[in-house]
Amino acid sequence: MTHTLPGPRTRSAPARLPGDLTARILRAVAILACLPYIGLKAAWMTGSHLGIPEGSELRDPGRQTLMVVVNGLSVLMDGAVVVLALLLTRPWGLRAPAWLTALPAWVACGLLAPIMAGFPAQLAARALGFGGDGTDPGQSSGAGGTFLAEWVFGMVYGGFIVQGLALGGLFVLYARRRWGHLWRGRIADLPVRAPDRALRRPAAVVIALLTAVPAAVHLLWATGSATGLNRYRAQDRTSDFAVLEGVYVLFALVTAVGVLMIAFRAGRPLRLALPLGLAWVGSAALACWGGWLLLAGLTAGNAAKEPTALMNLTYAVQMTVGLLVLAAGGRFLRERGSAGAGRAAERRAP
């Protein structure tokens, strides 16, 4: 993982970075958006029931240790957003190892993108009269009124959306400055006979076929089927649940399209940044939420919430697909960096 992407093109960074004012504004927005969530989690860790109504399972004394651990992990994850925002906006961030910026940004993208797409879509579905009380895009719980107060979801997911927009803007500025030369041009500019072309296309087909597994299962659940769901989920299929499952289908399709466009040079007039962006966002969402849902299954409080074999298989395959795309994308960008360096050396040769 230490060589996921090529390093910066120069060793020294300028005292002031291009777009510095925009970066400072986005950094401030990202950090401020973290504070309500961190504050709420810290309050819960100290025993507060702020936003937790009477009768909620979160008040169960037997779950307090688990609550402290999970909330502590959540605070660390949101604290990492603050660190990442600093890393993406300071000159020393350009000298950091590539994996230290690219990998956390990929994880943040994967965790936030489904929320950014799913939560507004859930609100829109309700506004159109499709009903559904569940407001948690992560758990899609239909018990939103007793699990947590309604305002908690709005504050938390609203903050996540702001974080995602700010971090996304910061990473685009940073990546364009550090690695922009790797995705310049159009798909048609990709070499027809690259050394690994014969390997890349079969790998892309395998990835697309694997992606079809979680896409098909999530589509099944999104359209109302309870096949393979545990008892808790089967009884809790609100419009919010259907929207979220549809979002997972969308990210699976986006991943497959991005990978196949690059491998087969499809859509040649389009800029290379488009399929790379699709593969980046889609793979991150699949891997991170697949891993998160697998972890959630390990902490299920009762038998009704334990994931079924099909649920575990779906989450495991989508996590595997995301990691495969990450590895393939790293290799692709390294090769472009090496090819560019080779051409530059040839031009400098007498």
ZIFENCOR-V466257 format. One line per field, one symbol per residue. ss: DSSP state (@ for helix, = for strand, . for the rest). A space follows every 50 residues. Layout:
ss=???
This chain:
ss=...................@@@@@@@@@@@@@@@@@@@@@@@@@@..... ......@@@.@@@@@@@@@@@@@@@@@@@@@@@@@@@...@@@@@..@@@ @@@@@@@@@@@@@@@@@@@@@@@@@@@................@@@@..@ @@@@@@@@@@@@@@@@@@@@@@@@@@@@@@@@...=@@@.......@@@@ @@@@@@@@@@@@@@@@@@@@@@........@@@@....@@@@@@@@@@@@ @@@@@@@@@@@@@@......=@@@@@@@@@@@@@@@@@@@@@@@@@@@.. ..@@@...@@@@@@@@@@@@@@@@@@@@@@@@@@@@@@@@@@@@@@@@..
